[in-house]
Amino acid sequence: MRLENNGTIKTNMKKVIIIFLIALISLSLTNTKKLKLIDKGIYKSWYSEELKSPVKVVYSVYKFRDVDSISRKGMNFHSEPGIITASSKDFTGNNYDKGHLAPAETFSQSDSSLFLTFSYVNCSVQHYQLNRGLWNKLEGMERKWSKDDSLIVTVRINFDEHVKKLPTGTPIPKEFTKSIRFYYSKKVLKYKFPNAECKGDISTYQIK
C-alpha cells in the first residue's frame, strides 16, 4: 500500500509540475504581447504595439440616423501620444487600406466622434477589396439593423503564428471576425473574413 501511495504522489507531483510549466510558458507569451486598453468613449480598443494594431475593438450602434452625417473630407488618420502605431507610409504602394474597425460612417453625426474613428488605434492593415466591399456592406447592414434594435459589435483581428509583414515591417492580419449581438432580441450573428478579396454574398462568410 505504501508503495502504491508513493507512486500516486509522484504521479500527481509530475502533473502539478507540468501544469505549472505550461502556466509559466503561457504567462511568458502573454507578456510579450501586452495589450493597451484604450477607451475612446464611442469604442474600446485592445491595442498591441508589437503588432501595431488592435486585436479587438468593441462598439455599439443605436438608432443610426441617415441624415446630418458629417463629411470625412480632409479627415486623416492620426497617431496617439506615447503609443507605437502604424503610419501612412505603411499603406503606400500596396493592396492595403487603412481599415476602420469602428466605422467612420456609423459615428459621423459629429466632428468629434468622426475624428475619434480616424485614430490608428481603430485602424487595421486591411485588403482594399475587403475594406471597400463586403466589410463596408456589413457595416451598412449594422446601421440598418440598429434602427430596430441596439447592437453591440465585437471585431477581432487575427494574425498568423508566423506573422506576415509589409516591407515597412508592420504586421499584416490573417483574418477578421465580427460578432454582432442584438441587445433586445438576444440574436447573435458572427462572420469571418480572410484579409483578401472576398467574393460572393456576406452569408458565405457567416459562422456559428
N, C-alpha and C positions, 0 to 999 in steps of 0.2 A: 504493500500500500504506500509506504513511504517513497519508494522509487517512482511509483506512478504519479504521486503528488509532485515530486520534484520535477518530473518530466513535464507535467502540466504547467507548473510555474515557469519553467524555462521557455515553453512554447508561448505562453502568454506574454512573457517579457520580450520575446522576439517580436511579437505582434505590436506591442507598445512602442518598441524602438523603431519599427518600420513606419508606423503611423506618425511618430514624432519627426522622422526624417522627411517624410512626404510633406508634412506641415511646414517644415523649415524651407524646403525647396519651393513650395507654393508661395510662402511669405517672401522669399528672395525674388521670385519672378514678379510678384505684385509690386515690390519696392522699386524695381527697375522701370515700371510703367505707372508712376504715381499720377493720379488724376487731380485736376483742379476743378472744383465745383464752382461754376460762375453763374450767378443768378442775375439775369437781366430784367426780371420782372415779367416780361411777356414770354420768356422761355428760360429754361435752365440748360446749361451745357456742362457735360462732364468731359473735360478737355485734357488731352495728353500732349505735353510739349515735345515728348520724344517722337510722336507721330505727326506733330504739327497739325493736329486735327481733333475734333471732338470724337469720342467713341459713343456718346449718347447725347441726344437732345430731346427735351420734352416741352411741349407747348399745348395750349388749349385753344379751341375755336368755339365761339358762341355767337350765334345770330349775326353772321357776317353780312354787311351791307354792301350792295353793289355800287352805291353812289358815294360821292365825296372821297374817292381814293386820291391820295397824294401822288404826284408824278415822281418817278425814281430818276428822272433825267438829271444827270450831273452827280448822282449819288455813287460813291466808290467805296469798296471795302477798306476798312481801316484796322490797324493792329490795336492791341490793348497794352497799356503800360505794364512793363515787368513780365510780360508773357511772350514766350517764343512762339511765333506763328508763321504760317506761310506768307508769301508776298506776291505781288503782281508778276514778278519775273518767273514764278513757278508755272504760270499759265500762258506763257508766250511760246508760240511755235509748236504747239502740240494739240491733241484732241480733247483737252480737258477744260471744263468751265469751272468758275468759282460757284459751286453749287450751294444755294441756300438750303439749310436744313429746316429751320423755322421760316416759312415762306414770306418773302417780302410783300407780295400782294395781299396776303392774309392780314398783315399788320400795317397796311398803308392808309389808315384813317387819320394818322397824324405824322408830322415830320419827325417827331421824337421817336415814335415806335418804329417807323420805317428805318430811321438811322440805326437803331439797335440791331436790326436784322442784317445790316451791312458790316458786321464785325467778323473778323477771321475766326472767332470762337464759335461762329454759326456757319462756318464755311467748310466744304469738303472738296477734294480733288475729284470731280465727277465728270464722267464722259459726256461730251456735249450732246450726243444724240439721246442719252437717257435724261439729262437735265432739261432739255427743251422738248422732249417727247412725253413718255408715259409718266415720268416723275411729275412733270408740270401738270399733266392731265389729272393725276390723282390729287394733287393739291387743289385743283379746281373743284373736284368732286367733294373734297372735305368742306370747302366753303359752302357748297350747295347743301350738303347734309346738315351743316351746323344751323341752318335756318329752322330745322325741326327738332334738333337735339344738340346738347353740348358735347363736344368731342375732346378727348384727351389723347394726344398723339405722341407716341414714343418712336424716335428714329434711332436705330443702332447702326454704327459704321463698323464694318468688319474688315480685318486685314489678314492676309496670308501669314502663316507662321514664319516663312522667309519673305519678308516684306519687299515688294517691288517698289522701285523708286524712280522718280523723274531724274533727268540729267542734273537738276539742281540739288538732288539729294532728298527732296521731300517725298515721303511715302505715298503710295497710291492705294486706296482702299480696294478690297476684293469685291465687296458687295454691300448693299444697303437693305436693311429690313425696316419695315414700318408697321407699327401696331396702332390701330385706331379704335379706341374704346368709346362707345356711346354711353353717356352718363345715365340717362333715364331708361333707355331700353335695355341696357346692360349688354348689348351686342358688341362683339369684338371682331374686327377684320384685320387680317395680317397679310403682308406682302413681302416678297423678297426679290430684289433686282440685282443682277450682276452689274458690275461697273463697266458696262459696254453698251453697244447699241441693243436696245430691247424692242423687238418687233412683236406684232400681234396685239391682242387686247389685254387690258390690265388684269382681267380674270385669269389669264395664263400664268400670272406671277403670284396669284393668291395662294397662301399656305395655311395649314391648320395650326 
